[in-house]
Amino acid sequence: MNEIPKNKKIILFDGVCNLCNDSVLKVIKNDTKNTFLFTALQSDSGQKIINHLKIDISKIDSIILYEPGVSYEIKSTAALKIMNDFGGFWKITQIFWVLPETFRNVIYDFIAKNRYKWFGKKESCMIPTPELKAKFLE
């Protein structure tokens, strides 16, 4: 796992999910500190990270926030930690930390379970534009 920069946080996402792809674009727009890199769960780099972390993605249908050498988070905790890095207006989302993680994850899982039905699905993973390519792991 040498090719992953230690000074970046890696967001692993469902590359064929329209909601997930839209969320990635929103994170890129709000990542003013250039904190995050991205990779699809289905990509080679995503699979290497998942194997390195020993995550069974058949049991975790989720976004994964990986901070190399520190930790990884999934589901609502990952989403809240990502939004916390944005600052500004996004700080308001931190109010959700008062809710128990199990409750937050029930809501997260409900949305995740229905995401293809509600938002649709792509035939293949998103191909980043040349301008965005630097934000994605190969």
MODELLER restraints for C-alpha pairs under 7 A, 6 or more apart:
rsr = mdl.restraints
at = mdl.atoms
rsr.add(forms.Gaussian(group=physical.xy_distance, feature=features.Distance(at['CA:6:A'], at['CA:68:A']), mean=5.48, stdev=0.5))
rsr.add(forms.Gaussian(group=physical.xy_distance, feature=features.Distance(at['CA:8:A'], at['CA:35:A']), mean=5.43, stdev=0.5))
rsr.add(forms.Gaussian(group=physical.xy_distance, feature=features.Distance(at['CA:8:A'], at['CA:36:A']), mean=5.60, stdev=0.5))
rsr.add(forms.Gaussian(group=physical.xy_distance, feature=features.Distance(at['CA:8:A'], at['CA:37:A']), mean=6.55, stdev=0.5))
rsr.add(forms.Gaussian(group=physical.xy_distance, feature=features.Distance(at['CA:8:A'], at['CA:67:A']), mean=6.92, stdev=0.5))
rsr.add(forms.Gaussian(group=physical.xy_distance, feature=features.Distance(at['CA:9:A'], at['CA:35:A']), mean=6.09, stdev=0.5))
rsr.add(forms.Gaussian(group=physical.xy_distance, feature=features.Distance(at['CA:9:A'], at['CA:36:A']), mean=4.85, stdev=0.5))
rsr.add(forms.Gaussian(group=physical.xy_distance, feature=features.Distance(at['CA:9:A'], at['CA:37:A']), mean=6.22, stdev=0.5))
rsr.add(forms.Gaussian(group=physical.xy_distance, feature=features.Distance(at['CA:9:A'], at['CA:65:A']), mean=6.83, stdev=0.5))
rsr.add(forms.Gaussian(group=physical.xy_distance, feature=features.Distance(at['CA:9:A'], at['CA:66:A']), mean=5.76, stdev=0.5))
rsr.add(forms.Gaussian(group=physical.xy_distance, feature=features.Distance(at['CA:9:A'], at['CA:67:A']), mean=4.73, stdev=0.5))
rsr.add(forms.Gaussian(group=physical.xy_distance, feature=features.Distance(at['CA:10:A'], at['CA:36:A']), mean=5.70, stdev=0.5))
rsr.add(forms.Gaussian(group=physical.xy_distance, feature=features.Distance(at['CA:10:A'], at['CA:37:A']), mean=4.86, stdev=0.5))
rsr.add(forms.Gaussian(group=physical.xy_distance, feature=features.Distance(at['CA:10:A'], at['CA:38:A']), mean=5.56, stdev=0.5))
rsr.add(forms.Gaussian(group=physical.xy_distance, feature=features.Distance(at['CA:10:A'], at['CA:65:A']), mean=5.77, stdev=0.5))
rsr.add(forms.Gaussian(group=physical.xy_distance, feature=features.Distance(at['CA:10:A'], at['CA:66:A']), mean=4.98, stdev=0.5))
rsr.add(forms.Gaussian(group=physical.xy_distance, feature=features.Distance(at['CA:10:A'], at['CA:67:A']), mean=6.32, stdev=0.5))
rsr.add(forms.Gaussian(group=physical.xy_distance, feature=features.Distance(at['CA:11:A'], at['CA:36:A']), mean=6.84, stdev=0.5))
rsr.add(forms.Gaussian(group=physical.xy_distance, feature=features.Distance(at['CA:11:A'], at['CA:37:A']), mean=6.21, stdev=0.5))
rsr.add(forms.Gaussian(group=physical.xy_distance, feature=features.Distance(at['CA:11:A'], at['CA:38:A']), mean=4.83, stdev=0.5))
rsr.add(forms.Gaussian(group=physical.xy_distance, feature=features.Distance(at['CA:11:A'], at['CA:39:A']), mean=6.40, stdev=0.5))
rsr.add(forms.Gaussian(group=physical.xy_distance, feature=features.Distance(at['CA:11:A'], at['CA:64:A']), mean=5.80, stdev=0.5))
rsr.add(forms.Gaussian(group=physical.xy_distance, feature=features.Distance(at['CA:11:A'], at['CA:65:A']), mean=4.74, stdev=0.5))
rsr.add(forms.Gaussian(group=physical.xy_distance, feature=features.Distance(at['CA:11:A'], at['CA:66:A']), mean=6.37, stdev=0.5))
rsr.add(forms.Gaussian(group=physical.xy_distance, feature=features.Distance(at['CA:12:A'], at['CA:38:A']), mean=5.98, stdev=0.5))
rsr.add(forms.Gaussian(group=physical.xy_distance, feature=features.Distance(at['CA:12:A'], at['CA:39:A']), mean=5.05, stdev=0.5))
rsr.add(forms.Gaussian(group=physical.xy_distance, feature=features.Distance(at['CA:12:A'], at['CA:40:A']), mean=5.36, stdev=0.5))
rsr.add(forms.Gaussian(group=physical.xy_distance, feature=features.Distance(at['CA:12:A'], at['CA:41:A']), mean=5.47, stdev=0.5))
rsr.add(forms.Gaussian(group=physical.xy_distance, feature=features.Distance(at['CA:12:A'], at['CA:46:A']), mean=6.40, stdev=0.5))
rsr.add(forms.Gaussian(group=physical.xy_distance, feature=features.Distance(at['CA:12:A'], at['CA:63:A']), mean=5.77, stdev=0.5))
rsr.add(forms.Gaussian(group=physical.xy_distance, feature=features.Distance(at['CA:12:A'], at['CA:64:A']), mean=5.04, stdev=0.5))
rsr.add(forms.Gaussian(group=physical.xy_distance, feature=features.Distance(at['CA:12:A'], at['CA:65:A']), mean=6.45, stdev=0.5))
rsr.add(forms.Gaussian(group=physical.xy_distance, feature=features.Distance(at['CA:13:A'], at['CA:20:A']), mean=6.40, stdev=0.5))
rsr.add(forms.Gaussian(group=physical.xy_distance, feature=features.Distance(at['CA:13:A'], at['CA:39:A']), mean=6.55, stdev=0.5))
rsr.add(forms.Gaussian(group=physical.xy_distance, feature=features.Distance(at['CA:13:A'], at['CA:40:A']), mean=4.89, stdev=0.5))
rsr.add(forms.Gaussian(group=physical.xy_distance, feature=features.Distance(at['CA:13:A'], at['CA:41:A']), mean=5.42, stdev=0.5))
rsr.add(forms.Gaussian(group=physical.xy_distance, feature=features.Distance(at['CA:13:A'], at['CA:63:A']), mean=5.02, stdev=0.5))
rsr.add(forms.Gaussian(group=physical.xy_distance, feature=features.Distance(at['CA:13:A'], at['CA:64:A']), mean=6.79, stdev=0.5))
rsr.add(forms.Gaussian(group=physical.xy_distance, feature=features.Distance(at['CA:14:A'], at['CA:20:A']), mean=6.08, stdev=0.5))
rsr.add(forms.Gaussian(group=physical.xy_distance, feature=features.Distance(at['CA:14:A'], at['CA:40:A']), mean=5.58, stdev=0.5))
rsr.add(forms.Gaussian(group=physical.xy_distance, feature=features.Distance(at['CA:14:A'], at['CA:41:A']), mean=5.51, stdev=0.5))
rsr.add(forms.Gaussian(group=physical.xy_distance, feature=features.Distance(at['CA:15:A'], at['CA:21:A']), mean=6.59, stdev=0.5))
rsr.add(forms.Gaussian(group=physical.xy_distance, feature=features.Distance(at['CA:15:A'], at['CA:40:A']), mean=4.73, stdev=0.5))
rsr.add(forms.Gaussian(group=physical.xy_distance, feature=features.Distance(at['CA:15:A'], at['CA:41:A']), mean=6.59, stdev=0.5))
rsr.add(forms.Gaussian(group=physical.xy_distance, feature=features.Distance(at['CA:15:A'], at['CA:42:A']), mean=6.64, stdev=0.5))
rsr.add(forms.Gaussian(group=physical.xy_distance, feature=features.Distance(at['CA:15:A'], at['CA:125:A']), mean=4.40, stdev=0.5))
rsr.add(forms.Gaussian(group=physical.xy_distance, feature=features.Distance(at['CA:15:A'], at['CA:126:A']), mean=5.95, stdev=0.5))
rsr.add(forms.Gaussian(group=physical.xy_distance, feature=features.Distance(at['CA:16:A'], at['CA:121:A']), mean=5.54, stdev=0.5))
rsr.add(forms.Gaussian(group=physical.xy_distance, feature=features.Distance(at['CA:16:A'], at['CA:122:A']), mean=4.74, stdev=0.5))
rsr.add(forms.Gaussian(group=physical.xy_distance, feature=features.Distance(at['CA:16:A'], at['CA:123:A']), mean=6.56, stdev=0.5))
rsr.add(forms.Gaussian(group=physical.xy_distance, feature=features.Distance(at['CA:16:A'], at['CA:124:A']), mean=5.59, stdev=0.5))
rsr.add(forms.Gaussian(group=physical.xy_distance, feature=features.Distance(at['CA:16:A'], at['CA:125:A']), mean=4.83, stdev=0.5))
rsr.add(forms.Gaussian(group=physical.xy_distance, feature=features.Distance(at['CA:16:A'], at['CA:126:A']), mean=6.87, stdev=0.5))
rsr.add(forms.Gaussian(group=physical.xy_distance, feature=features.Distance(at['CA:17:A'], at['CA:116:A']), mean=6.47, stdev=0.5))
rsr.add(forms.Gaussian(group=physical.xy_distance, feature=features.Distance(at['CA:17:A'], at['CA:120:A']), mean=6.68, stdev=0.5))
rsr.add(forms.Gaussian(group=physical.xy_distance, feature=features.Distance(at['CA:17:A'], at['CA:121:A']), mean=4.80, stdev=0.5))
rsr.add(forms.Gaussian(group=physical.xy_distance, feature=features.Distance(at['CA:17:A'], at['CA:122:A']), mean=6.28, stdev=0.5))
rsr.add(forms.Gaussian(group=physical.xy_distance, feature=features.Distance(at['CA:18:A'], at['CA:119:A']), mean=5.82, stdev=0.5))
rsr.add(forms.Gaussian(group=physical.xy_distance, feature=features.Distance(at['CA:18:A'], at['CA:120:A']), mean=5.71, stdev=0.5))
rsr.add(forms.Gaussian(group=physical.xy_distance, feature=features.Distance(at['CA:18:A'], at['CA:121:A']), mean=5.44, stdev=0.5))
rsr.add(forms.Gaussian(group=physical.xy_distance, feature=features.Distance(at['CA:18:A'], at['CA:122:A']), mean=6.66, stdev=0.5))
rsr.add(forms.Gaussian(group=physical.xy_distance, feature=features.Distance(at['CA:19:A'], at['CA:115:A']), mean=6.71, stdev=0.5))
rsr.add(forms.Gaussian(group=physical.xy_distance, feature=features.Distance(at['CA:19:A'], at['CA:119:A']), mean=5.82, stdev=0.5))
rsr.add(forms.Gaussian(group=physical.xy_distance, feature=features.Distance(at['CA:30:A'], at['CA:86:A']), mean=5.91, stdev=0.5))
rsr.add(forms.Gaussian(group=physical.xy_distance, feature=features.Distance(at['CA:31:A'], at['CA:86:A']), mean=6.09, stdev=0.5))
rsr.add(forms.Gaussian(group=physical.xy_distance, feature=features.Distance(at['CA:37:A'], at['CA:135:A']), mean=4.94, stdev=0.5))
rsr.add(forms.Gaussian(group=physical.xy_distance, feature=features.Distance(at['CA:37:A'], at['CA:136:A']), mean=5.44, stdev=0.5))
rsr.add(forms.Gaussian(group=physical.xy_distance, feature=features.Distance(at['CA:37:A'], at['CA:137:A']), mean=6.72, stdev=0.5))
rsr.add(forms.Gaussian(group=physical.xy_distance, feature=features.Distance(at['CA:38:A'], at['CA:135:A']), mean=6.16, stdev=0.5))
rsr.add(forms.Gaussian(group=physical.xy_distance, feature=features.Distance(at['CA:38:A'], at['CA:136:A']), mean=4.64, stdev=0.5))
rsr.add(forms.Gaussian(group=physical.xy_distance, feature=features.Distance(at['CA:38:A'], at['CA:137:A']), mean=6.10, stdev=0.5))
rsr.add(forms.Gaussian(group=physical.xy_distance, feature=features.Distance(at['CA:39:A'], at['CA:45:A']), mean=6.74, stdev=0.5))
rsr.add(forms.Gaussian(group=physical.xy_distance, feature=features.Distance(at['CA:39:A'], at['CA:46:A']), mean=5.60, stdev=0.5))
rsr.add(forms.Gaussian(group=physical.xy_distance, feature=features.Distance(at['CA:39:A'], at['CA:136:A']), mean=5.72, stdev=0.5))
rsr.add(forms.Gaussian(group=physical.xy_distance, feature=features.Distance(at['CA:39:A'], at['CA:137:A']), mean=5.56, stdev=0.5))
rsr.add(forms.Gaussian(group=physical.xy_distance, feature=features.Distance(at['CA:40:A'], at['CA:46:A']), mean=5.66, stdev=0.5))
rsr.add(forms.Gaussian(group=physical.xy_distance, feature=features.Distance(at['CA:41:A'], at['CA:47:A']), mean=6.28, stdev=0.5))
rsr.add(forms.Gaussian(group=physical.xy_distance, feature=features.Distance(at['CA:45:A'], at['CA:137:A']), mean=6.58, stdev=0.5))
rsr.add(forms.Gaussian(group=physical.xy_distance, feature=features.Distance(at['CA:45:A'], at['CA:138:A']), mean=6.28, stdev=0.5))
rsr.add(forms.Gaussian(group=physical.xy_distance, feature=features.Distance(at['CA:62:A'], at['CA:74:A']), mean=6.25, stdev=0.5))
rsr.add(forms.Gaussian(group=physical.xy_distance, feature=features.Distance(at['CA:62:A'], at['CA:75:A']), mean=5.37, stdev=0.5))
rsr.add(forms.Gaussian(group=physical.xy_distance, feature=features.Distance(at['CA:63:A'], at['CA:74:A']), mean=5.74, stdev=0.5))
rsr.add(forms.Gaussian(group=physical.xy_distance, feature=features.Distance(at['CA:63:A'], at['CA:75:A']), mean=5.70, stdev=0.5))
rsr.add(forms.Gaussian(group=physical.xy_distance, feature=features.Distance(at['CA:63:A'], at['CA:78:A']), mean=6.96, stdev=0.5))
rsr.add(forms.Gaussian(group=physical.xy_distance, feature=features.Distance(at['CA:64:A'], at['CA:72:A']), mean=6.81, stdev=0.5))
rsr.add(forms.Gaussian(group=physical.xy_distance, feature=features.Distance(at['CA:64:A'], at['CA:73:A']), mean=5.75, stdev=0.5))
rsr.add(forms.Gaussian(group=physical.xy_distance, feature=features.Distance(at['CA:64:A'], at['CA:74:A']), mean=4.65, stdev=0.5))
rsr.add(forms.Gaussian(group=physical.xy_distance, feature=features.Distance(at['CA:64:A'], at['CA:75:A']), mean=6.96, stdev=0.5))
rsr.add(forms.Gaussian(group=physical.xy_distance, feature=features.Distance(at['CA:64:A'], at['CA:78:A']), mean=6.31, stdev=0.5))
rsr.add(forms.Gaussian(group=physical.xy_distance, feature=features.Distance(at['CA:65:A'], at['CA:72:A']), mean=5.43, stdev=0.5))
rsr.add(forms.Gaussian(group=physical.xy_distance, feature=features.Distance(at['CA:65:A'], at['CA:73:A']), mean=5.14, stdev=0.5))
rsr.add(forms.Gaussian(group=physical.xy_distance, feature=features.Distance(at['CA:65:A'], at['CA:74:A']), mean=6.31, stdev=0.5))
rsr.add(forms.Gaussian(group=physical.xy_distance, feature=features.Distance(at['CA:65:A'], at['CA:78:A']), mean=5.37, stdev=0.5))
rsr.add(forms.Gaussian(group=physical.xy_distance, feature=features.Distance(at['CA:66:A'], at['CA:72:A']), mean=4.27, stdev=0.5))
rsr.add(forms.Gaussian(group=physical.xy_distance, feature=features.Distance(at['CA:66:A'], at['CA:73:A']), mean=6.57, stdev=0.5))
rsr.add(forms.Gaussian(group=physical.xy_distance, feature=features.Distance(at['CA:75:A'], at['CA:105:A']), mean=6.35, stdev=0.5))
rsr.add(forms.Gaussian(group=physical.xy_distance, feature=features.Distance(at['CA:75:A'], at['CA:108:A']), mean=6.47, stdev=0.5))
rsr.add(forms.Gaussian(group=physical.xy_distance, feature=features.Distance(at['CA:76:A'], at['CA:104:A']), mean=6.03, stdev=0.5))
rsr.add(forms.Gaussian(group=physical.xy_distance, feature=features.Distance(at['CA:76:A'], at['CA:105:A']), mean=5.69, stdev=0.5))
rsr.add(forms.Gaussian(group=physical.xy_distance, feature=features.Distance(at['CA:76:A'], at['CA:108:A']), mean=6.08, stdev=0.5))
rsr.add(forms.Gaussian(group=physical.xy_distance, feature=features.Distance(at['CA:80:A'], at['CA:94:A']), mean=6.70, stdev=0.5))
rsr.add(forms.Gaussian(group=physical.xy_distance, feature=features.Distance(at['CA:83:A'], at['CA:90:A']), mean=6.03, stdev=0.5))
rsr.add(forms.Gaussian(group=physical.xy_distance, feature=features.Distance(at['CA:84:A'], at['CA:90:A']), mean=6.63, stdev=0.5))
rsr.add(forms.Gaussian(group=physical.xy_distance, feature=features.Distance(at['CA:84:A'], at['CA:91:A']), mean=5.90, stdev=0.5))
rsr.add(forms.Gaussian(group=physical.xy_distance, feature=features.Distance(at['CA:84:A'], at['CA:94:A']), mean=6.88, stdev=0.5))
